[in-house]
Amino acid sequence: MGLSTTDPLRRPAGASRDGYSLPGLKWLPPLLALALSACGDKPPQQPAAAAPPTVTVAQPVKRTVTDWDEFTGRFEAVQEVQVRARVGGFVKSVEFRDGAIVRAGDLLYVIDARPFEAVAEQADGQLSDARARAELARRELDRALTLNQTQAVSDSIVDQRRQTLQAARAAEMQAEGALKAAKLNIEFTHVMAPITGRVSRHLVTPGNLVQGSEGGATLLTSIVSLDPIYIYFDVDEATYLRNSRLWFEGKRPSSRDTPNPVQVTLTGETKPSHEGKMDFLDNRLDVSTGTLRSRAVIPNKDLSILPGQFGRVRIIGSAPYEALLLPDTAVATDQSRKIVFVVKDDNTVEAKPVTLGPLDEGLRVIREGLKPEDRVVIDGLQRARVGAKVSPQPGDIKPAGAKT
């Protein structure tokens, strides 16, 4: 008879609760295992070992270098003149263009010379009168000397006429001096450029009254020379002592006796653009700063450098020596140490502490800690691990900023 949905499900007689105790169902577990194996399921496998990371290596560059000390300096003119009026009077004209290059002897200002011309004419008349008086005194003395030979004139008369001649000659000299002074004042009404250089703006316009040197001379303008030009800088005491020690050891010439070369980098530049020579060292250190004022002279043919500009000055700090060099990108920092990664013969990475020196043509001098034959990691430092293997690829060392 049929089984309705409301009837309870009955287990066959003799069957257990899990259904596997029936004799006809003992083959079910092996069959299930066989079916699972037929589905292609395989036990998990271990992943393949990763290939060593690739890094670029190169041997350090070896060449002769010279250490340089660098300081901040300010340019100043070799010659600087404040042009002032030497005589008083009204300014008639300005004969230069503001900011132009002027030559020594060029006319800058014209001051009204008429009052000084009148004084010169008066002095000329006084000189003529003094010369006439002197000539008369000379003739009278000659006559007295002739008469004195025959005792017609006493010796006292001769002495008086000799004294009169001397006074006349003194008056003549005074008149000549007054005439020269008057002529100088006429010359000073034409204000000339005393040096060659670049002139500033005119400070007095035509029509103004200026004072001469006798009453606080009026400043008219200023001129500065440009070629060559000085650069002043302060050397710290430690550098001065080190350079002095090198000089005593014969490893570096003194800038007091030798015009040592200097290199100058202007503001905004990345490498030196001007070269010059040492020109001066002061005779004492500044007690307030502990520095020694120094000066170099720089050619300025194109007149591009102006007094007052700043520049970075490099002076030689050692004798030439052989050095190993690396790019700064090959140097890493390990706490307070500087290290480089070196690939050994078995392609494992080793970290070597190094002592750094200055930059030379874009490369860093390595003073200690490196050998010429070392293969240094120059690219891929982030993939290098100390003690781990790498795949080194040879590369070339180029200065920073060089084109590839």
ABEGO torsion letter per residue (X at the ends): XBBBAABBBBBBBGBBAAGAABAAAAAAAAAAAAAAAAAGBBBBBBBBBBBBBBBBBBBBBBBBBBBBBBBBBBBBBABBBBBBBABBEBBABBABBBGBBBBBGBBABBBBAAAAAAAAAAAAAAAAAAAAAAAAAAAAAAAAAAAAAAGABBAAAAAAAAAAAAAAAAAAAAAAAAAAAAAAAAAAABBBBABBEBBBBBABBBGBBBBBAAAGBBBABBBBBAOBBBBBBBBBAAAAAAAAAAAAAGABBBAAABBBBBBBBBBGBABBABBBBBABBBABBBAAAGBBBBBBBBBBAAGABBBGBBBBBBBBABBBBBBBBBBAAABBBBEABBBBBBBBAAGBBBBBBBBBBBBBGGBBBBABGBBAABBBBABGAAABBBGBBBBBBBBBBBBBGBBX
